[in-house]
């Protein structure tokens, strides 16, 4: 049985209600997965919390979609997506060149490159990254500069107010679960080191991410 708040939420059956997450829209990601993750990590709790609740009777108008602010957001989203795509293209070229060098030195060497798409929620789907640009740039830079032995590259695909999309390539020497936990810790440490304005209300002791996550192989 779904919690009462879920039964009253428009997102329960409508997969197209992706809020302002550009990645969910571009990738055709089933946003009800985010709801399922939130429910799964709160099983057994006396009170279920979800800050992404959207009433069933709320209206979405074309005027809202075409408002000047929304047009600006779409333009910013498009530019960020273009940057990520270019970065991925450059990385693929680099990895190809490196692989060819390895094969030239040792033709019998086995080269493994596994590519993953991660998605996980902010705790209770709080909209902690609603400020947009500041949060995006901080998390983006954190992932780009992170060095993990088994990770060939890690990059931010998109940072929604209440969840995150991460791309990473692995050499297969560590499990996706261990890498996921490491990435979560690295990003959380960065955010806590220089807290965002919206996290001040949570005090000194708080968790940024919940324990659930979604993973799929790509490429």
C-alpha positions, -999 to 999 in steps of 0.1 A, spaced: 0 0 0 14 34 -10 16 61 17 -13 85 17 7 114 3 17 92 -27 -19 83 -34 -27 120 -36 2 128 -58 0 133 -95 34 116 -100 20 82 -89 7 73 -124 21 100 -146 56 92 -158 59 124 -178 58 147 -148 96 152 -146 96 187 -130 125 208 -142 150 179 -147 164 182 -182 181 149 -180 149 130 -172 133 146 -202 162 141 -226 168 105 -215 131 96 -213 138 85 -177 108 71 -158 105 96 -130 83 72 -109 116 54 -102 125 84 -80 93 79 -61 100 42 -57 135 49 -44 121 73 -18 95 49 -6 119 20 -4 144 38 19 116 50 42 99 16 47 91 10 83 93 47 94 64 61 114 62 91 91 68 92 53 82 124 40 84 136 4 92 171 -6 85 164 -43 47 160 -37 26 174 -65 -12 175 -60 -33 156 -86 -55 186 -94 -26 210 -101 -26 225 -136 3 228 -160 -3 256 -185 15 264 -218 19 300 -204 41 286 -176 62 267 -201 67 297 -223 73 323 -196 105 344 -199 120 327 -168 114 293 -182 128 302 -216 160 314 -198 162 281 -178 158 261 -210 185 281 -227 208 275 -197 199 238 -196 207 235 -233 241 252 -229 250 229 -200 239 198 -219 261 209 -248 291 213 -225 286 178 -211 282 163 -246 314 180 -257 332 168 -227 320 132 -232 331 134 -269 366 146 -259 368 119 -232 358 92 -256 385 103 -281 411 103 -252 401 69 -240 403 55 -276 438 70 -281 449 55 -248 435 21 -256 453 21 -290 485 29 -272 480 1 -247 473 -24 -275 503 -13 -295 525 -20 -264 508 -52 -255 484 -67 -281 473 -95 -257 462 -71 -230 425 -72 -221 410 -37 -219 377 -33 -200 356 -1 -201 322 -2 -184 299 28 -187 271 36 -162 243 60 -155 235 66 -119 205 83 -104 199 89 -67 177 112 -45 184 139 -21 172 128 14 134 128 14 136 145 -21 143 179 -5 148 205 -32 183 214 -19 197 223 -53 170 246 -64 195 275 -67 207 260 -100 239 274 -114 259 275 -81 251 240 -71 256 226 -106 290 241 -110 302 230 -75 291 194 -80 303 194 -117 338 205 -106 339 181 -77 333 151 -100 357 162 -127 385 166 -101 377 134 -82 403 106 -85 391 71 -78 414 41 -87 388 21 -107 370 51 -123 383 62 -157 360 93 -156 331 106 -137 309 135 -147 277 152 -138 250 148 -164 224 168 -145 216 181 -110 179 185 -104 167 202 -72 159 168 -55 180 142 -74 212 138 -95 223 120 -127 259 109 -129 279 93 -157 310 73 -150 333 49 -168 350 20 -149 378 -4 -156 358 -31 -138 382 -35 -109 356 -23 -83 319 -29 -79 294 -2 -91 280 -2 -56 313 7 -40 319 34 -66 284 48 -60 290 51 -22 324 68 -29 309 93 -53 281 101 -28 306 107 0 328 129 -22 299 151 -34 284 154 1 318 163 16 322 191 -10 287 205 -3 292 204 35 326 220 32 311 251 17 274 247 26 247 261 2 223 287 16 194 262 14 212 237 36 217 260 66 182 252 80 193 215 84 219 223 110 253 206 115 242 170 114 224 159 82 227 135 53 226 149 18 216 116 0 193 88 8 205 52 6 187 42 -26 200 44 -61 193 35 -97 220 22 -120 220 11 -157 248 3 -181 250 24 -212 270 26 -244 
